[in-house]
Amino acid sequence: QVQLLESGGGLVQAGGSLKLSCAASGRTSSLYFMGWFRQAPGAEREFVAATQWSGGLTFYGDSVKGRISISRDITKNTVYLQMNRLRPEDTAIYYCAARDRFLARVPDRIDVYGYWGQGTQVTVSS
């Protein structure tokens, strides 16, 4: 089992930045992908970014490319989401997710991940 705990959400003005963190605990030695999704009110959960835990490959959703960067610190079992030039439409609950098995395709679907955090609210004011 893997447990995930997000932090770093909050209220920010448009054009500002936020850095989210997600700390993993439990069977972290089995991690293969860690990712971020977000869900705005009334909308479906949307893929934001993911990283391969050991190799460091990164993947991004089309709506955030160029503004958001995912990184990880293996020594701290933590994945980060650096968000820049935030827009009001980035307002959502951001969820951290983890997969503990090999996957030979882009990890941009919800059903790829077996572990989820409780989410952290990001609100961008105009």
Backbone bond lengths (Angstrom), bond angles and torsions (degrees), N, CA, C in turn:
res aa  C-N    CA-C-N  psi(-1)  N-CA   C-N-CA  omega(-1)  CA-C   N-CA-C  phi
1 Q - - - 1.456 - - 1.524 109.79 -
2 V 1.314 114.02 146.81 1.463 121.45 177.51 1.521 107.87 -125.57
3 Q 1.309 116.23 133.68 1.454 121.57 175.48 1.534 108.79 -110.54
4 L 1.323 115.18 141.72 1.462 121.31 -176.97 1.517 110.12 -126.01
5 L 1.314 116.06 137.08 1.457 120.64 179.64 1.517 109.44 -134.36
6 E 1.335 115.46 113.97 1.464 120.77 179.60 1.518 111.07 -88.34
7 S 1.320 115.36 155.14 1.454 121.91 173.56 1.526 108.74 -155.66
8 G 1.324 115.70 165.86 1.457 119.73 174.26 1.503 115.82 105.06
9 G 1.323 117.55 -4.42 1.458 118.75 178.53 1.521 111.29 -71.53
10 G 1.328 115.01 170.79 1.450 119.38 179.11 1.506 112.03 164.62
11 L 1.319 114.59 -165.20 1.468 122.58 -179.43 1.522 108.94 -103.32
12 V 1.320 116.18 130.83 1.460 120.83 -179.39 1.522 108.79 -142.99
13 Q 1.301 116.13 150.55 1.469 120.20 177.60 1.524 110.09 -79.36
14 A 1.312 114.98 153.74 1.458 119.98 176.44 1.523 110.04 -55.25
15 G 1.326 115.36 137.16 1.450 121.19 -177.27 1.517 113.19 92.73
16 G 1.316 116.56 -11.27 1.456 121.25 -179.15 1.517 112.92 -84.43
17 S 1.333 114.60 -173.83 1.464 121.45 -176.92 1.520 111.15 -130.94
18 L 1.313 114.65 154.18 1.459 122.45 173.12 1.512 107.82 -144.51
19 K 1.332 115.77 151.19 1.458 120.28 174.33 1.517 107.93 -125.94
20 L 1.324 115.04 117.71 1.452 121.64 177.44 1.526 109.70 -93.24
21 S 1.319 114.70 148.82 1.455 120.67 176.13 1.512 109.72 -125.37
22 C 1.315 115.91 150.29 1.451 121.46 175.38 1.520 107.81 -138.86
23 A 1.315 115.12 113.06 1.458 120.77 -179.50 1.521 109.42 -96.79
24 A 1.318 115.73 128.32 1.457 121.95 179.10 1.525 109.45 -101.14
25 S 1.319 114.56 144.23 1.456 120.23 176.05 1.525 108.75 -141.04
26 G 1.310 116.09 168.88 1.458 120.09 -176.56 1.522 110.48 93.29
27 R 1.335 117.94 -133.27 1.450 122.53 -176.00 1.533 111.20 -82.91
28 T 1.303 115.85 62.52 1.466 120.45 -176.09 1.524 112.19 -70.50
29 S 1.327 117.52 -18.77 1.465 120.18 179.07 1.520 111.66 -66.48
30 S 1.313 117.69 -17.87 1.459 121.42 -178.05 1.529 113.27 -96.38
31 L 1.325 118.11 0.92 1.467 120.75 -177.16 1.523 111.82 -61.60
32 Y 1.339 116.29 136.91 1.458 120.42 175.93 1.520 111.33 -117.16
33 F 1.323 116.90 -48.88 1.462 122.05 173.92 1.518 109.19 -127.17
34 M 1.324 115.15 146.50 1.460 120.71 165.17 1.514 107.47 -128.23
35 G 1.317 115.00 140.57 1.455 118.58 -174.94 1.510 112.62 -141.93
36 W 1.320 113.63 171.36 1.466 122.40 175.06 1.524 109.04 -125.63
37 F 1.303 114.82 136.19 1.454 122.98 172.14 1.519 107.47 -125.58
38 R 1.313 115.81 164.37 1.458 118.90 174.68 1.519 109.57 -140.86
39 Q 1.321 114.53 155.09 1.460 120.02 -179.70 1.515 109.26 -140.74
40 A 1.312 114.89 115.65 1.453 121.56 175.54 1.525 109.41 -87.39
41 P 1.329 117.68 158.86 1.471 120.35 179.65 1.523 111.27 -55.78
42 G 1.312 115.42 128.93 1.454 120.17 177.85 1.512 115.36 76.62
43 A 1.313 117.53 3.81 1.461 120.85 -177.28 1.529 110.38 -115.45
44 E 1.314 115.60 165.01 1.450 120.47 175.77 1.530 110.04 -78.57
45 R 1.304 114.21 159.00 1.467 118.79 176.97 1.532 108.41 -69.43
46 E 1.323 114.90 132.68 1.463 122.23 -171.35 1.513 110.96 -118.39
47 F 1.324 115.83 138.26 1.457 121.28 177.08 1.527 110.49 -69.92
48 V 1.325 115.91 133.44 1.459 121.15 178.64 1.524 110.78 -109.57
49 A 1.320 116.33 -56.63 1.466 119.68 -176.80 1.524 108.86 -164.24
50 A 1.326 115.04 160.67 1.460 120.50 175.77 1.520 109.24 -152.53
51 T 1.325 114.47 157.45 1.447 120.26 176.87 1.513 109.93 -137.64
52 Q 1.317 115.48 142.20 1.450 120.88 173.15 1.522 107.19 -74.91
53 W 1.304 117.43 128.67 1.453 120.38 -169.62 1.526 112.63 -65.63
54 S 1.320 117.38 -45.02 1.458 118.93 -176.59 1.517 112.79 -87.62
55 G 1.312 117.89 -43.93 1.462 120.82 -175.29 1.510 114.73 -86.47
56 G 1.341 117.51 -21.43 1.454 120.24 177.14 1.511 116.27 83.21
57 L 1.334 118.35 5.97 1.461 119.06 175.00 1.532 109.31 -58.55
58 T 1.325 115.56 144.96 1.459 119.22 -179.30 1.522 110.75 -124.44
59 F 1.320 114.74 152.98 1.454 122.96 -178.62 1.525 108.00 -139.05
60 Y 1.335 116.22 144.20 1.460 120.10 -176.95 1.515 111.13 -134.64
61 G 1.328 114.64 146.28 1.447 119.94 172.52 1.521 109.99 -74.00
62 D 1.318 116.33 153.36 1.461 120.54 -176.11 1.527 112.58 -62.31
63 S 1.311 117.51 -32.61 1.467 119.92 -174.23 1.524 113.26 -74.35
64 V 1.329 117.91 -12.06 1.467 119.72 -174.99 1.520 113.35 -121.47
65 K 1.325 116.84 -4.33 1.463 119.41 -177.20 1.518 110.91 -56.11
66 G 1.317 114.97 134.63 1.456 120.74 178.36 1.513 113.83 90.61
67 R 1.326 117.57 -14.41 1.470 120.78 -178.83 1.515 112.84 -117.88
68 I 1.310 116.38 -18.83 1.462 120.79 -173.97 1.517 109.41 -126.21
69 S 1.339 115.15 141.88 1.449 120.98 -179.29 1.522 109.65 -132.34
70 I 1.324 116.02 132.00 1.462 121.06 176.81 1.523 108.72 -105.11
71 S 1.321 114.81 141.07 1.463 120.15 177.24 1.517 108.19 -147.32
72 R 1.345 115.03 167.08 1.458 117.49 178.74 1.516 109.73 -142.37
73 D 1.325 113.79 152.33 1.464 121.76 174.44 1.524 106.33 -121.16
74 I 1.317 115.09 101.48 1.458 119.90 -175.84 1.521 111.64 -63.36
75 T 1.307 116.99 -32.99 1.473 119.95 -178.88 1.523 111.58 -66.79
76 K 1.325 115.58 -24.92 1.470 119.93 -179.83 1.521 111.96 -106.68
77 N 1.329 116.84 1.55 1.471 121.57 -177.45 1.528 110.89 51.63
78 T 1.310 115.42 44.01 1.460 120.97 -174.22 1.524 110.60 -131.36
79 V 1.317 115.11 138.79 1.461 121.80 173.65 1.519 107.73 -114.87
80 Y 1.320 115.00 144.33 1.459 121.19 -175.97 1.524 110.54 -120.55
81 L 1.316 115.15 152.85 1.460 121.19 173.75 1.518 107.33 -130.40
82 Q 1.320 115.54 105.61 1.454 121.17 177.61 1.520 108.40 -90.49
83 M 1.316 115.57 120.74 1.465 120.66 -176.59 1.525 109.15 -117.13
84 N 1.310 115.55 122.58 1.463 121.94 -178.60 1.522 110.41 -119.64
85 R 1.333 115.26 161.80 1.468 121.80 178.37 1.527 109.91 47.85
86 L 1.309 115.14 50.93 1.460 120.28 -176.01 1.524 111.46 -65.68
87 R 1.312 114.16 148.19 1.461 122.51 -179.29 1.521 109.35 -121.49
88 P 1.320 117.45 157.32 1.475 118.95 177.26 1.532 112.58 -55.68
89 E 1.314 117.40 -32.08 1.469 119.74 -179.69 1.531 112.64 -73.72
90 D 1.322 117.85 -4.74 1.457 120.82 172.89 1.527 111.52 -82.47
91 T 1.317 116.56 -6.84 1.462 120.77 178.99 1.522 110.39 -61.21
92 A 1.332 115.94 124.31 1.458 120.85 -176.65 1.526 108.44 -177.29
93 I 1.308 114.89 171.05 1.458 120.56 165.67 1.523 106.64 -88.18
94 Y 1.304 116.04 128.57 1.462 121.90 -178.93 1.523 108.79 -102.87
95 Y 1.336 114.10 126.87 1.450 121.29 -177.34 1.526 110.67 -113.36
96 C 1.300 115.09 137.15 1.458 121.92 172.13 1.525 108.10 -92.35
97 A 1.330 116.17 144.05 1.452 120.92 -179.43 1.520 110.25 -139.78
98 A 1.328 115.57 154.32 1.465 119.98 -178.94 1.517 110.82 -139.28
99 R 1.331 113.74 147.06 1.461 121.17 174.41 1.524 107.76 -125.63
100 D 1.327 115.58 138.93 1.459 119.10 -175.74 1.523 113.01 -114.55
101 R 1.329 117.30 18.65 1.461 120.09 176.98 1.523 110.01 -134.72
102 F 1.326 114.30 158.36 1.451 120.87 179.25 1.524 110.86 -59.28
103 L 1.332 115.34 144.70 1.457 121.13 176.15 1.516 107.53 -145.79
104 A 1.342 115.75 128.33 1.462 119.68 -175.09 1.513 112.93 -101.24
105 R 1.320 116.77 36.55 1.464 120.41 176.24 1.519 108.76 -152.68
106 V 1.315 115.65 172.98 1.465 120.66 -178.34 1.527 109.32 -63.68
107 P 1.304 117.41 128.93 1.473 121.06 -174.56 1.529 112.89 -88.03
108 D 1.338 115.52 61.30 1.464 119.33 -174.20 1.525 113.80 -109.41
109 R 1.326 116.36 13.51 1.462 119.68 179.35 1.520 110.41 -112.64
110 I 1.304 115.18 147.70 1.462 120.69 -178.43 1.526 110.78 -59.51
111 D 1.334 117.28 -39.33 1.457 119.92 -173.80 1.533 113.00 -73.95
112 V 1.311 117.22 -2.49 1.467 120.81 174.57 1.521 111.06 -71.34
113 Y 1.308 116.76 -28.93 1.456 122.23 -168.40 1.521 111.86 -104.21
114 G 1.326 114.36 136.48 1.450 119.40 -179.18 1.518 113.77 -103.24
115 Y 1.326 115.79 -10.72 1.460 119.96 -176.75 1.523 109.06 -129.82
116 W 1.333 114.67 139.06 1.458 121.00 -176.89 1.520 110.29 -136.53
117 G 1.332 114.68 146.36 1.442 120.02 171.02 1.521 110.62 -84.82
118 Q 1.320 115.36 179.86 1.467 120.12 -176.46 1.525 111.99 -84.72
119 G 1.324 116.70 -12.27 1.458 121.01 178.16 1.517 112.69 95.08
120 T 1.322 114.67 152.59 1.463 121.52 176.03 1.526 108.24 -135.56
121 Q 1.318 116.13 134.76 1.466 121.10 -174.90 1.522 110.92 -80.37
122 V 1.317 115.30 131.77 1.465 122.16 171.58 1.519 107.39 -119.91
123 T 1.315 116.07 123.71 1.456 121.26 179.18 1.523 108.79 -123.21
124 V 1.326 115.77 125.21 1.460 121.27 -179.63 1.517 107.81 -113.26
125 S 1.307 115.98 117.99 1.463 120.65 -178.76 1.526 110.12 -92.13
126 S 1.321 114.74 147.61 1.472 119.72 -178.21 1.522 111.55 -89.72
